[in-house]
Amino acid sequence: MTDISSISSSATAFIAKQTSDLNKATGAATASFASALSKVQNSVGLRPKTGFTAGPTYEAGTLAGRTKAVFNSALDATATALHIKVKP
């Protein structure tokens, strides 16, 4: 006959191992998701790649800042091609 305490101990150990493995998997998935989200935000321009939170360097790292820079560059090129002086 099997001892009840050994069955109980085995069941407790099994549940503890499953819980531990699940916690490890949850932590890994969370870290992986956070890393992927950060990379997407940086690539798309939702968040600047620099550590700045304001100013020209911050603006240059955002989607709006990059769009503005491209627009201004195209406007400057057009003005130069048409020999138009743009007031600063």
C-alpha positions in Angstrom: 0.0 0.0 0.0 1.3 3.5 -0.9 1.8 6.0 1.8 -0.6 9.0 1.5 2.1 11.5 2.5 4.3 10.4 -0.4 1.4 10.9 -2.9 0.6 14.3 -1.3 4.3 15.3 -1.4 4.6 14.2 -5.1 1.5 16.1 -6.1 2.7 19.3 -4.3 6.1 19.0 -5.9 4.5 18.5 -9.3 2.2 21.6 -8.9 5.1 23.7 -7.6 7.2 22.8 -10.6 4.4 23.6 -13.0 3.8 26.9 -11.3 7.5 27.8 -11.4 7.7 26.9 -15.1 4.6 29.0 -15.9 6.1 32.0 -14.0 9.3 31.6 -15.9 7.5 31.5 -19.2 5.3 34.5 -18.3 8.4 36.5 -17.4 10.1 35.6 -20.6 7.1 36.4 -22.7 6.6 39.7 -21.0 10.2 40.7 -21.6 10.1 39.6 -25.2 6.9 41.5 -25.8 8.3 44.6 -24.2 11.5 44.4 -26.3 9.5 43.9 -29.5 7.2 46.8 -28.7 10.1 49.0 -28.0 11.8 48.1 -31.3 8.5 48.8 -33.2 8.0 52.1 -31.5 11.5 53.2 -32.4 11.3 51.9 -36.0 7.9 53.5 -36.6 8.9 56.7 -34.9 6.4 56.6 -32.0 9.2 57.0 -29.6 12.6 58.6 -30.2 15.7 56.5 -30.2 17.5 59.1 -28.1 17.2 59.6 -24.4 15.9 63.2 -24.9 12.3 64.1 -24.0 12.2 67.6 -25.4 14.0 69.9 -27.8 15.3 69.5 -31.4 17.0 66.2 -30.8 13.7 64.7 -29.4 11.7 66.2 -32.3 14.2 64.8 -34.8 13.6 61.3 -33.4 9.8 61.4 -33.6 7.6 60.6 -36.6 6.2 64.2 -36.6 9.7 65.6 -36.4 11.0 63.4 -39.2 7.9 64.2 -41.4 8.5 67.9 -40.8 12.2 67.6 -41.7 11.3 65.8 -45.0 8.6 68.4 -45.8 11.0 71.3 -45.1 13.7 69.7 -47.2 11.3 69.2 -50.1 10.1 72.8 -49.8 13.7 74.1 -49.7 14.6 72.0 -52.7 11.6 73.3 -54.7 12.3 76.9 -53.7 16.0 76.5 -54.8 15.0 74.9 -58.1 12.6 77.8 -58.8 15.0 80.4 -57.5 12.6 81.6 -54.9 13.9 83.2 -51.7 12.0 82.0 -48.6 11.9 84.3 -45.6 13.2 82.7 -42.5 
